[in-house]
């Protein structure tokens, strides 16, 4: 539905699509896997692709949680638990934007299942699957380490020492490292860019707080995670008479259930510890993939004698909750800008902007548009609708390793930025030969120079009550052999 209600994709989606089009082993913010998949879905399904991908990831997450629940509890509990996952806010409206947090949903759920199977069945294929998922998780987002660390700690407890004397856990670790190795090599050759970015984001989250207060940022983080669970907690509250007592629950806890509670709680303990000890800033959205077990553990609290009655009530509650979320999404995405008279990212004039950029380039150049530069938001919107020219991102040159001075000198670029945001930094342009149109001689003595042409676009918003149009400044750097004066 959002593909037909919105006029633009969210920022993280446009960035991910464009990163994926470069097929690198890493990008300055994140590892590469989710960008590759996102770009592929966009190529296959167009603007529907990113939204379809998000919901397929959630569906896969529910299936994996259902499979895990069946192995520990009954099919009924597994069904209730997997559906109750949707009562955690992160799995509803925020999932419209396919980003690296959403991309972790089935990774975490798959790791829960594979780790449980490895410990209980000790089969070679389960350990290999654990290694594969761990490697893919690290290629998706580094925050999966907050789950891998507790798993490693669990394995070194005395009870599991017999497992560590076998080759299977070590094979799993080797598989994980082998999958991650190409990206690790990329990191060593690209100044560890994503880690520097993550460190900056962490410092940003802690900025403005006194030194002591930085060590208590976990309180705000835990509060945000509690808020995300409010719909689920409300459903449990309305069915509190059908919940089993704590004493009875502990006495009838099936094999493997305590492991699930450990995997549900331990990543948060790791984060709180890191914040308390080192004062690292915590981003609320880091918690998004951590709660795939919440619905299942909530379902396990329901007394077995009331399952049928509770299922009926929970089904109604879920229908009400998901209907409410859908209506709110329709209003926000479809009418939000017209209600607030202020557009969000999903209400930008993406197609008009892309058309304007292509028309401008074709007016001054007979060559294809090779790259777009400047504002990363504007550049990504234009690129994904213009046959994917590369994007040179504002900032240090190593943010766009696919760009070079030689490439710019040969093909030129189109620079764009929004009026009022003048902090565009493109150091590669400082080292290319640039002339103006009046300096271009008829005998082409400046054959290797780039001809500079600039101007401004005025693009109307889709809400006609927003009086001030979108003002975009642009500079076209056109290879001299491609340049022609606009009529």
Protein Blocks (a to p, Z undefined) as FASTA:
>chain_A
ZZmmpcbdcfklmmmmmmmmnopabdfkbcfklmmmmmmmmmmnommlmmmmmmmmmmmm
mmmmmmmmmmmmcfklmmmmmmmmmmpmklmmmmmpccfklmmmmmmmmmmmmmmmmmmn
opaklmmmmmmmmmmmmmmomklmmmmmmmmmmmmpmklmmmmmpmklmmmmmmmmmmmm
mmmmmmmmnoommmmmmmmmmmmmmgoiafklmmmmmmmmmmmmmmmmmmmmmmmmmmmm
mpccfklmmmmccehklmmmmmmmmmmmmmmmmmmmnopacdfklmmmmmmmmmmmmmmm
pcfklmmmmmmmmmmmmmmmmmmmmmmmmmmmmmmmmmnopacfklccfklmmmmmmmmm
mmmpcbdcfbdchjfklmmmmmmmnopaacddeddfklmmmbcfklmmmnopaddddehi
acbccfklmmcccddfklpcfklpalmbccddddddddddfblklmbacdddddddddfk
lgccdZZ
